[in-house]
Amino acid sequence: MEFNSGDLVRIGVGAVSMFRVLEVGVDGDPGIARIEAVGEPKPGIYPWSIRVAHLVPAANQPGTQAAD
């Protein structure tokens, strides 16, 4: 699966939390994306890296609503 900056994703099928992709290809590795939680700013929300293979599009899951 291919993701682009700005895509909304979840970590695994059935996950509750939603994340926005900030960058794909971290440190030159196309298999790693930098993501950040979607929602109101809170202490402890920060960008972090994860393997793209763990991500699923948020739009493909029941109950997904668009987020700003």
NORDAZI-V225769 format. One record per residue. N is the residue number from 1. RES is the residue in three letters. PSI is psi in degrees with one decimal (none if undefined). Layout:
# NORDAZI-V225769
N;RES;PSI, N;RES;PSI
This chain:
# NORDAZI-V225769
1;MET;139.7, 2;GLU;136.6, 3;PHE;155.5, 4;ASN;161.4, 5;SER;134.5, 6;GLY;-16.0, 7;ASP;144.2, 8;LEU;130.9, 9;VAL;166.5, 10;ARG;161.2, 11;ILE;94.2, 12;GLY;155.6, 13;VAL;136.4, 14;GLY;0.5, 15;ALA;152.3, 16;VAL;-45.7, 17;SER;144.1, 18;MET;145.1, 19;PHE;155.8, 20;ARG;133.6, 21;VAL;125.0, 22;LEU;-33.4, 23;GLU;142.4, 24;VAL;138.8, 25;GLY;38.6, 26;VAL;133.0, 27;ASP;31.7, 28;GLY;4.4, 29;ASP;109.3, 30;PRO;-10.4, 31;GLY;4.5, 32;ILE;133.8, 33;ALA;150.4, 34;ARG;128.2, 35;ILE;163.8, 36;GLU;143.4, 37;ALA;145.2, 38;VAL;140.7, 39;GLY;-168.2, 40;GLU;138.7, 41;PRO;133.4, 42;LYS;154.5, 43;PRO;138.1, 44;GLY;-7.1, 45;ILE;121.0, 46;TYR;155.7, 47;PRO;144.9, 48;TRP;164.1, 49;SER;147.5, 50;ILE;154.6, 51;ARG;134.0, 52;VAL;-31.8, 53;ALA;-22.1, 54;HIS;-9.5, 55;LEU;145.9, 56;VAL;146.3, 57;PRO;132.7, 58;ALA;-31.7, 59;ALA;-17.0, 60;ASN;4.9, 61;GLN;142.5, 62;PRO;143.6, 63;GLY;6.4, 64;THR;132.3, 65;GLN;150.3, 66;ALA;142.8, 67;ALA;150.8, 68;ASP;none
